[in-house]
Amino acid sequence: MDPRLKTYQQEGVKGMPDKMKKILITLSLVFVLCVSFTSLGIAYAGGIRGAGLLGVWFFLTFGIVVVLAQLIPAGILLASFAGATFNSLRRGEMPVGTA
């Protein structure tokens, strides 16, 4: 294989420019911090104090992150499936469901 034809996907994170890596890491940390402080505020406002506050904080934070990690790819797949079902790529074809 010609080395000039390698893509980011084939090279993984190694092929990503350093500036893009820093931006991605910064955005990821900001997102996790926002979610964690929001869940901390919800737990504190709910009346949880002391050591239980830390447990609820971690439970809510990682619960939200795990749910989003599953929902975002599922939403992308569902949107692409719906687009492929109702939109035809060829001009002469009738889309499914309008026959």
C-alpha positions as CSV (number, residue, x, y, z in Angstrom):
1,M,0.0,0.0,0.0
2,D,1.2,3.4,-0.9
3,P,2.2,5.3,2.3
4,R,0.7,8.5,0.9
5,L,-2.7,7.0,0.8
6,K,-3.0,6.4,4.6
7,T,-5.9,8.1,6.3
8,Y,-6.4,9.2,9.9
9,Q,-8.6,6.1,10.4
10,Q,-5.8,3.8,9.4
11,E,-3.1,5.6,11.4
12,G,-5.3,6.2,14.4
13,V,-4.5,9.1,16.8
14,K,-0.8,9.0,15.7
15,G,-1.8,10.6,12.3
16,M,-3.7,13.4,13.9
17,P,-1.9,16.8,14.1
18,D,-0.8,17.9,17.6
19,K,-2.9,21.0,17.6
20,M,-6.0,18.9,16.8
21,K,-5.1,16.5,19.6
22,K,-4.9,19.3,22.1
23,I,-8.2,20.8,21.0
24,L,-9.9,17.4,21.3
25,I,-8.4,16.7,24.8
26,T,-9.4,20.2,26.0
27,L,-13.0,19.8,24.7
28,S,-13.3,16.4,26.3
29,L,-12.1,17.6,29.7
30,V,-14.4,20.6,29.5
31,F,-17.4,18.4,28.7
32,V,-16.7,16.0,31.5
33,L,-16.1,18.8,34.0
34,C,-19.4,20.5,33.0
35,V,-21.3,17.2,33.4
36,S,-19.6,16.5,36.8
37,F,-20.2,19.9,38.3
38,T,-23.8,19.8,37.1
39,S,-24.4,16.4,38.7
40,L,-22.7,17.7,41.9
41,G,-25.0,20.6,42.0
42,I,-28.1,18.4,41.4
43,A,-27.0,16.1,44.2
44,Y,-26.2,18.9,46.6
45,A,-29.5,20.6,45.9
46,G,-31.3,17.3,46.5
47,G,-30.1,17.4,50.1
48,I,-27.2,14.9,49.9
49,R,-24.3,15.8,52.1
50,G,-21.1,14.3,53.3
51,A,-19.5,11.1,51.8
52,G,-22.8,10.2,50.0
53,L,-22.4,13.4,48.0
54,L,-19.2,12.0,46.3
55,G,-20.9,8.7,45.6
56,V,-23.9,10.3,44.0
57,W,-21.6,12.7,42.1
58,F,-19.6,9.9,40.5
59,F,-22.7,7.8,39.8
60,L,-24.5,10.6,38.1
61,T,-21.4,11.8,36.2
62,F,-20.3,8.5,34.8
63,G,-23.9,7.4,34.2
64,I,-24.5,10.4,32.0
65,V,-21.3,10.0,30.1
66,V,-22.0,6.3,29.5
67,V,-25.5,7.0,28.3
68,L,-24.3,9.7,25.9
69,A,-21.6,7.4,24.6
70,Q,-24.4,4.9,23.6
71,L,-27.0,7.4,22.4
72,I,-24.9,9.5,20.1
73,P,-23.7,6.6,17.8
74,A,-27.2,5.1,18.0
75,G,-28.7,8.4,16.9
76,I,-26.3,8.7,14.0
77,L,-27.1,5.2,12.9
78,L,-30.9,5.8,13.2
79,A,-30.6,9.0,11.2
80,S,-28.6,7.4,8.4
81,F,-31.0,4.5,8.3
82,A,-34.0,6.8,8.0
83,G,-32.2,8.8,5.3
84,A,-31.3,5.7,3.3
85,T,-34.9,4.4,3.6
86,F,-36.7,7.5,2.5
87,N,-34.2,9.2,0.1
88,S,-33.2,7.7,-3.2
89,L,-29.7,8.2,-4.5
90,R,-30.8,7.7,-8.1
91,R,-33.1,10.2,-9.7
92,G,-35.1,7.6,-11.5
93,E,-35.9,5.5,-8.5
94,M,-39.0,5.9,-6.3
95,P,-38.2,6.1,-2.6
96,V,-39.5,3.3,-0.4
97,G,-42.9,4.1,1.2
98,T,-44.2,6.4,-1.6
99,A,-45.2,3.8,-4.1
